[in-house]
């Protein structure tokens, strides 16, 4: 039986709204409002202007939303750590959304940056990020990526396998000057805590590709400590993504602090990195934990576990991504067709097809992720109709919003807005069905500017070496084929 056939026709959490024009406050950017004509505005810029200037689909990112959230997260963890006499460093998890402008925003707000590939590293460096405030992740870092990281003096590298450890040690030994400081490394461990989230998003249970089992870590750390070119600075653990509450973090902290205490016998360990994964609201029923409560709860849990074992609390590091950029993003689409479909004997659903889909938001197809949507170009007094927003791609699973109530008079040409798309939409975008990727536009103070250029069909064709080049006026077709 397919997953689709197991899915209820109407999710239990979805209630018909009294007003299908209303905006759930925790889901949309704080700057979102409707003007006198009912048009959505984000940071003072109307969606009609955005469509006229940049087309659709369109990623819209509220710059002040990103900056404000970056400050909130940094301040929350800094204050919570300071109460316990230690420091907290916040790395922005670049995989959520990465561009040079976003790197500049978060670094200007005091965050370091976490990258996972050579490409992400190149973006961070192109933005002017301080290499000493970058961290490199990844379960299969290439020799070239490790060499580049060592060359620029990257702040830390997270070790994910024994092969990688020896590979990095050889690179450092080959490149290192006699007076150079050793390369700081962390060891990623799996605490065995399975976050209450989708299996593909849970990253701390043992049977998966990331990190070492807790029982294997002491031997790995011992090997690092034998190598003069490497310096072991701490453990790293990430339990998953889109997590509400602190329970999983608290249980994971207990297990990781046990290991941390054991490893102290071999030398000082200045840092413990507990990753990120803090959830955001995608629908009106989602209730993400306030960041100050998360920070206080997690730091207190680690401090408690250290107190029980009679060991000092290390400095702490965290790697939020989605919670920094997710809510700040909205994707605009134009409605192409609207089709009532009989879902059961007593239920008809509107299928609202838009000019994007799984090429600009793969998460519903990958994870069954839930999103919200609102009519953006106007308001409507029509009765709410159960709707499914779908994309233009040749897949029945090409769903943007699985279930939502939209005004029953929604029609071709309307603008539809899907909020909370700042994280893992642009990052996971593709050219499926040869669809160009949309531009990313930043909005702030009533002005809009492109920060990532959209693609054209010509861009896609330019990579296809089978496309015939235009013949030179001086060259006959026969001569060109010789």
C-alpha positions as CSV (number, residue, x, y, z in Angstrom):
1,X,0.0,0.0,0.0
2,X,1.4,3.4,-0.9
3,X,2.0,6.2,1.6
4,X,-0.6,8.3,-0.3
5,X,-3.3,5.7,0.2
6,X,-2.6,5.7,4.0
7,X,-2.9,9.5,4.2
8,X,-6.2,10.8,5.5
9,X,-8.2,12.9,3.0
10,X,-8.1,15.8,5.4
11,X,-5.4,15.9,8.1
12,X,-6.8,15.8,11.6
13,X,-4.9,19.1,12.5
14,X,-6.4,21.1,9.7
15,X,-9.5,23.1,10.6
16,X,-11.6,25.2,8.3
17,X,-10.7,28.8,9.0
18,X,-13.3,31.5,9.8
19,X,-11.2,33.7,7.4
20,X,-9.2,32.1,4.6
21,X,-7.3,35.4,4.2
22,X,-5.9,35.4,7.7
23,X,-2.1,35.0,8.2
24,X,-0.9,32.8,11.0
25,X,1.5,35.0,13.0
26,X,4.3,32.6,13.7
27,X,4.4,31.2,10.1
28,X,4.9,34.4,8.1
29,X,7.7,36.9,8.3
30,X,6.9,39.5,11.0
31,X,6.9,42.2,8.3
32,X,4.0,40.6,6.3
33,X,0.8,42.5,6.1
34,X,-2.1,43.2,3.6
35,X,-2.5,46.6,2.1
36,X,-5.8,48.4,1.6
37,X,-6.6,46.4,-1.5
38,X,-5.9,43.0,0.2
39,X,-2.5,42.5,-1.5
40,X,0.3,40.9,0.6
41,X,3.3,43.0,1.4
42,X,6.6,41.7,2.8
43,X,8.9,44.3,4.3
44,X,6.8,47.0,2.6
45,X,7.1,45.5,-0.9
46,X,3.8,44.4,-2.6
47,X,3.6,41.0,-4.3
48,X,2.3,42.6,-7.5
49,X,5.5,44.7,-7.8
50,X,7.6,41.6,-7.1
51,X,5.8,39.6,-9.8
52,X,6.1,42.5,-12.3
53,X,9.8,43.0,-11.7
54,X,11.1,39.5,-11.1
55,X,8.4,37.0,-12.4
56,X,7.3,33.8,-10.7
57,X,8.1,31.5,-9.1
58,X,10.1,33.7,-6.8
59,X,11.9,33.2,-3.6
60,X,11.4,36.2,-1.3
61,X,13.7,36.6,1.7
62,X,13.1,39.2,4.4
63,X,16.6,40.5,5.3
64,X,15.6,42.0,8.6
65,X,13.8,38.8,9.5
66,X,17.1,36.8,9.0
67,X,19.2,39.4,10.9
68,X,16.8,39.7,13.8
69,X,16.5,36.0,14.3
70,X,20.3,35.6,14.1
71,X,20.7,38.1,16.9
72,X,17.9,36.5,19.0
73,X,19.5,33.1,18.7
74,X,23.0,34.4,19.5
75,X,21.9,36.4,22.4
76,X,19.7,33.6,23.9
77,X,22.6,31.0,23.9
78,X,25.2,33.6,24.9
79,X,23.1,34.6,28.0
80,X,22.3,31.0,28.9
81,X,25.9,30.0,28.7
82,X,27.1,33.1,30.6
83,X,24.9,32.2,33.5
84,X,27.0,29.1,33.9
85,X,30.3,30.9,33.4
86,X,31.1,29.6,29.9
87,X,30.9,30.9,26.3
88,X,28.6,29.9,23.4
89,X,29.4,30.1,19.8
90,X,26.6,30.0,17.2
91,X,27.4,28.6,13.7
92,X,24.9,29.3,11.0
93,X,24.2,26.0,9.2
94,X,24.8,27.1,5.7
95,X,23.0,24.0,4.2
96,X,19.7,25.6,5.1
97,X,20.3,28.5,2.7
98,X,23.5,29.8,1.4
99,X,24.5,32.8,-0.6
100,X,27.1,35.5,-0.2
101,X,24.6,38.0,1.0
102,X,23.1,35.7,3.6
103,X,26.7,34.9,4.9
104,X,27.3,38.6,5.2
105,X,24.0,39.1,7.1
106,X,24.7,36.4,9.7
107,X,28.4,37.2,10.2
108,X,27.6,40.8,10.7
109,X,25.2,39.7,13.4
110,X,27.9,37.8,15.2
111,X,27.5,34.3,13.9
112,X,30.1,31.9,12.6
113,X,29.3,29.7,9.6
114,X,29.1,25.9,9.2
115,X,29.8,24.5,5.7
116,X,29.6,20.9,4.4
117,X,31.2,21.0,1.0
118,X,33.9,22.7,-1.0
119,X,31.2,24.7,-2.8
120,X,29.7,26.0,0.5
121,X,33.2,26.8,1.7
122,X,33.8,28.8,-1.5
123,X,30.5,30.8,-1.0
124,X,31.5,31.6,2.6
125,X,34.9,32.8,1.5
126,X,33.6,34.8,-1.4
127,X,31.4,36.6,1.1
128,X,34.4,37.6,3.1
129,X,33.9,35.3,6.1
130,X,36.8,34.9,8.5
131,X,38.2,31.4,7.9
132,X,38.9,31.0,11.6
133,X,35.1,31.3,12.2
134,X,34.2,28.6,9.7
135,X,33.5,24.9,10.5
136,X,33.7,22.1,8.0
137,X,31.3,19.1,8.2
138,X,30.5,16.2,5.9
139,X,30.7,12.4,5.9
140,X,32.8,12.2,2.7
141,X,35.1,15.2,2.5
142,X,37.4,14.9,-0.5
143,X,41.1,15.3,-0.4
144,X,40.7,18.6,-2.3
145,X,38.2,19.9,0.2
146,X,40.3,19.0,3.2
147,X,43.4,20.5,1.5
148,X,41.5,23.8,0.8
149,X,40.2,23.9,4.4
150,X,43.7,23.5,5.8
151,X,45.2,25.9,3.3
152,X,42.9,28.8,4.4
153,X,43.2,28.1,8.1
154,X,39.7,26.9,8.8
155,X,38.6,27.2,12.4
156,X,37.6,23.5,12.9
157,X,37.0,20.3,11.0
158,X,34.5,17.7,12.2
159,X,35.9,14.2,11.8
160,X,33.4,11.7,10.6
161,X,35.4,8.5,9.9
162,X,38.7,6.8,10.5
163,X,39.6,7.1,6.9
164,X,39.0,10.8,7.0
165,X,41.1,11.2,10.1
166,X,44.1,9.6,8.5
167,X,43.5,11.5,5.3
168,X,43.4,14.8,7.1
169,X,46.5,13.9,9.2
170,X,48.5,13.2,6.1
171,X,47.4,16.5,4.5
172,X,48.3,18.5,7.6
173,X,51.7,16.8,7.9
174,X,52.5,17.5,4.3
175,X,51.5,21.2,4.4
176,X,52.2,22.2,8.0
177,X,55.1,24.5,8.8
178,X,57.1,23.7,11.9
179,X,55.7,26.7,13.8
180,X,52.1,26.3,12.6
181,X,49.3,25.6,15.1
182,X,47.8,22.2,14.9
183,X,44.4,21.9,13.1
184,X,41.5,21.9,15.5
185,X,39.1,19.0,15.0
186,X,36.0,17.7,16.6
187,X,34.7,14.1,16.6
188,X,31.1,13.5,15.5
189,X,29.3,11.0,17.7
190,X,25.9,9.4,17.5
191,X,24.2,9.6,20.9
192,X,21.6,7.0,20.0
193,X,18.8,9.5,20.6
194,X,16.2,9.4,17.8
195,X,14.7,12.8,17.4
196,X,10.9,12.9,17.2
197,X,10.9,13.7,13.5
198,X,10.9,12.1,10.1
199,X,13.4,9.2,9.8
200,X,15.4,11.0,7.1
201,X,15.8,14.0,9.4
202,X,16.9,12.1,12.5
203,X,20.7,11.9,12.5
204,X,21.8,10.5,15.9
205,X,20.7,6.9,15.8
206,X,23.4,4.4,15.1
207,X,22.4,2.9,11.8
208,X,23.1,5.8,9.6
209,X,26.0,7.5,7.7
210,X,27.1,10.2,10.1
211,X,29.7,10.0,12.9
212,X,30.9,7.3,15.3
213,X,29.2,5.2,17.9
214,X,29.8,6.4,21.4
215,X,31.8,3.2,22.1
216,X,34.1,3.8,19.1
217,X,34.9,7.4,19.9
218,X,37.6,6.9,22.6
219,X,39.9,5.0,20.2
220,X,39.4,7.8,17.6
221,X,40.2,10.5,20.1
222,X,43.3,8.6,21.2
223,X,44.5,8.4,17.7
224,X,44.0,12.2,17.2
225,X,45.9,12.9,20.4
226,X,48.9,10.9,19.0
227,X,49.1,13.2,15.9
228,X,51.1,16.4,16.4
229,X,49.3,18.1,13.5
230,X,45.8,17.7,15.0
231,X,44.3,19.1,18.1
232,X,41.2,17.5,19.6
233,X,38.9,20.3,20.8
234,X,35.6,18.5,21.5
235,X,32.8,16.2,20.6
236,X,30.0,17.0,18.1
237,X,26.5,15.6,18.2
238,X,23.4,16.5,16.1
239,X,20.2,14.6,16.9
240,X,18.0,15.7,13.9
241,X,16.0,18.5,12.5
242,X,12.7,20.3,12.9
243,X,12.6,19.5,16.7
244,X,10.3,21.1,19.2
245,X,11.1,21.0,22.9
246,X,14.3,20.1,24.8
247,X,13.7,16.5,25.8
248,X,15.7,14.9,23.0
249,X,18.6,17.4,23.6
250,X,18.6,16.6,27.3
251,X,18.8,12.9,26.8
252,X,21.5,13.2,24.2
253,X,23.5,15.6,26.4
254,X,23.5,13.0,29.2
255,X,25.0,10.4,27.0
256,X,27.5,12.7,25.3
257,X,28.7,14.2,28.6
258,X,29.4,10.7,29.9
259,X,31.8,10.3,27.0
260,X,33.2,13.8,27.5
261,X,33.9,12.9,31.1
262,X,35.7,9.7,30.2
263,X,37.9,11.5,27.6
264,X,39.0,14.2,30.1
265,X,41.4,11.6,31.5
266,X,43.5,12.1,28.3
267,X,43.6,15.9,28.3
268,X,41.6,19.1,28.3
269,X,38.5,19.3,26.1
270,X,37.4,22.9,25.7
271,X,34.3,22.6,23.6
272,X,31.0,20.6,23.2
273,X,29.0,21.1,20.0
274,X,25.4,20.0,20.3
275,X,24.4,20.8,16.7
276,X,21.1,22.4,15.8
277,X,17.7,21.2,14.5
278,X,15.5,23.7,16.2
279,X,12.0,23.6,14.6
280,X,9.9,26.4,13.1
281,X,6.2,26.8,12.4
282,X,5.0,25.7,9.0
283,X,1.3,25.6,9.8
284,X,-1.0,27.4,12.2
285,X,-0.9,24.5,14.6
286,X,2.8,24.3,15.0
287,X,4.1,25.6,18.3
288,X,7.9,26.0,18.2
289,X,9.7,26.3,21.5
290,X,10.8,29.9,22.1
291,X,14.5,30.2,21.5
292,X,15.2,31.6,25.0
293,X,13.5,28.5,26.5
294,X,15.4,26.2,24.2
295,X,18.8,27.8,25.1
296,X,18.1,27.8,28.8
297,X,16.8,24.3,28.8
298,X,19.7,22.8,26.7
299,X,22.5,24.7,28.5
300,X,21.0,23.8,31.9
301,X,20.8,20.1,31.0
302,X,24.4,20.0,29.9
303,X,25.5,21.9,33.1
304,X,23.5,19.5,35.3
305,X,25.1,16.5,33.7
306,X,28.5,18.0,34.2
307,X,27.7,18.8,37.8
308,X,26.6,15.3,38.5
309,X,29.9,13.9,37.2
310,X,32.0,16.6,39.0
311,X,33.5,18.0,35.8
312,X,33.7,21.5,34.5
313,X,31.2,22.7,31.9
314,X,33.0,23.2,28.6
315,X,32.3,26.1,26.2
316,X,29.3,25.2,24.0
317,X,28.6,25.5,20.3
318,X,25.3,25.2,18.3
319,X,24.5,25.1,14.6
320,X,21.0,26.5,13.8
321,X,20.0,27.0,10.2
322,X,16.3,26.6,9.7
323,X,15.4,28.7,12.7
324,X,17.5,31.5,11.4
325,X,16.3,31.7,7.8
326,X,13.2,29.5,7.5
327,X,10.4,31.9,8.6
328,X,12.0,34.8,6.7
329,X,11.3,33.1,3.3
330,X,8.1,33.2,1.2
331,X,7.7,31.7,-2.2
332,X,5.4,33.4,-4.7
333,X,3.6,31.4,-7.4
334,X,1.1,32.3,-10.1
335,X,-2.0,30.0,-10.3
336,X,-2.3,28.3,-13.7
337,X,-5.3,26.0,-13.4
338,X,-7.9,25.2,-10.8
339,X,-9.6,21.8,-11.0
340,X,-12.2,20.3,-8.6
341,X,-11.5,16.6,-8.0
342,X,-13.8,14.2,-6.3
343,X,-11.8,12.7,-3.5
344,X,-14.6,10.6,-2.0
345,X,-18.4,10.3,-2.2
346,X,-18.8,13.3,0.1
347,X,-15.6,15.3,-0.5
348,X,-14.4,17.4,-3.4
349,X,-10.9,19.0,-3.3
350,X,-9.7,21.9,-5.4
351,X,-6.4,21.1,-7.1
352,X,-4.6,24.4,-7.6
353,X,-1.7,24.1,-10.0
354,X,1.1,26.7,-9.8
355,X,4.0,27.5,-12.0
356,X,6.6,25.9,-9.7
357,X,6.6,22.8,-7.6
358,X,9.1,20.1,-6.5
359,X,11.9,21.8,-8.4
360,X,11.8,24.8,-6.1
361,X,10.5,23.0,-3.0
362,X,11.4,19.3,-2.7
363,X,10.5,18.9,0.9
364,X,6.9,17.7,0.6
365,X,8.0,15.0,-1.9
366,X,11.1,14.0,0.2
367,X,9.6,14.1,3.7
368,X,5.9,14.6,3.4
369,X,6.5,18.1,4.8
370,X,3.4,20.2,5.5
371,X,3.2,23.9,4.4
372,X,0.6,26.6,4.4
373,X,-0.6,28.9,1.6
374,X,-2.6,32.1,1.1
375,X,-4.1,34.0,-1.8
376,X,-1.6,36.9,-2.1
377,X,-2.8,39.2,-4.8
378,X,-6.2,39.9,-3.2
379,X,-8.5,39.0,-0.5
380,X,-11.8,37.1,-1.0
381,X,-15.1,36.7,0.7
382,X,-15.7,33.3,-1.0
383,X,-16.2,30.3,1.3
384,X,-13.0,28.4,2.1
385,X,-12.5,25.3,-0.1
386,X,-10.4,22.3,0.8
387,X,-7.4,22.6,-1.6
388,X,-4.2,21.0,-2.6
389,X,-1.5,23.1,-4.2
390,X,0.4,21.2,-6.8
391,X,3.3,21.9,-9.1
392,X,3.8,21.6,-12.8
393,X,6.1,18.6,-12.9
394,X,5.4,15.1,-14.3
395,X,5.0,13.5,-10.9
396,X,1.8,12.7,-8.9
397,X,3.9,13.5,-5.8
398,X,4.6,17.0,-7.0
399,X,2.7,18.6,-4.1
400,X,3.6,22.0,-2.7
401,X,0.9,22.2,0.0
402,X,-0.9,18.9,0.7
403,X,-3.9,20.3,2.4
404,X,-5.1,23.9,2.9
405,X,-8.3,25.9,2.9
406,X,-8.2,28.6,0.2
407,X,-11.0,30.9,-1.1
408,X,-13.3,28.9,-3.3
409,X,-13.0,31.6,-6.1
410,X,-9.2,31.2,-6.6
411,X,-8.6,31.5,-10.3
412,X,-5.9,31.4,-12.9
413,X,-3.6,34.5,-12.7
414,X,-4.0,34.8,-8.9
415,X,-0.8,35.0,-6.9
416,X,-0.3,32.4,-4.2
417,X,2.2,32.7,-1.4
418,X,3.7,29.8,0.5
419,X,5.4,30.9,3.8
420,X,8.3,29.4,5.8
421,X,10.3,28.5,2.7
422,X,13.5,30.2,3.6
423,X,15.2,26.9,4.6
424,X,15.9,23.8,2.4
425,X,13.9,25.1,-0.6
426,X,16.5,27.1,-2.6
427,X,19.1,24.7,-1.3
428,X,17.3,21.6,-2.6
429,X,16.1,23.1,-5.9
430,X,16.7,21.4,-9.2
431,X,16.1,21.6,-12.9
432,X,13.6,18.7,-13.0
433,X,11.7,18.8,-16.3
434,X,14.2,21.3,-17.5
435,X,12.7,24.1,-15.4
436,X,15.0,27.0,-14.5
437,X,15.5,27.7,-10.9
438,X,13.9,30.9,-9.6
439,X,15.7,34.0,-8.5
440,X,16.1,35.0,-4.8
441,X,15.0,38.5,-3.9
442,X,15.8,40.2,-0.6
443,X,13.3,42.7,0.7
444,X,14.0,45.4,3.3
445,X,12.5,48.8,4.1
446,X,10.2,48.9,1.1
447,X,12.9,48.0,-1.4
448,X,13.7,44.7,-3.2
449,X,16.9,43.5,-4.9
450,X,18.0,40.2,-6.5
451,X,20.6,38.4,-4.4
452,X,20.7,35.2,-6.5
453,X,20.0,35.5,-10.2
454,X,17.3,33.2,-11.6
455,X,18.2,30.8,-14.4
456,X,16.9,30.9,-18.0
457,X,16.4,28.2,-20.5
458,X,19.5,29.6,-22.3
459,X,21.5,29.0,-19.0
460,X,20.4,25.4,-19.1
461,X,21.1,24.9,-22.8
462,X,24.6,26.5,-22.3
463,X,25.7,23.4,-20.3
464,X,24.5,21.0,-23.0
465,X,27.5,20.4,-25.3
466,X,25.3,18.8,-27.9
467,X,23.6,22.1,-28.7
468,X,24.8,23.2,-32.1
469,X,26.8,26.4,-32.1
470,X,25.6,29.0,-34.6
471,X,27.6,28.8,-37.9
472,X,30.0,31.6,-38.5
473,X,29.0,33.8,-41.5
474,X,32.4,33.1,-43.1
475,X,32.1,29.3,-42.6
476,X,29.9,27.1,-44.8
477,X,28.1,24.1,-43.2
478,X,30.4,21.8,-45.2
479,X,33.5,23.5,-43.9
480,X,32.2,23.4,-40.3
481,X,31.8,19.7,-40.4
482,X,35.3,19.0,-41.6
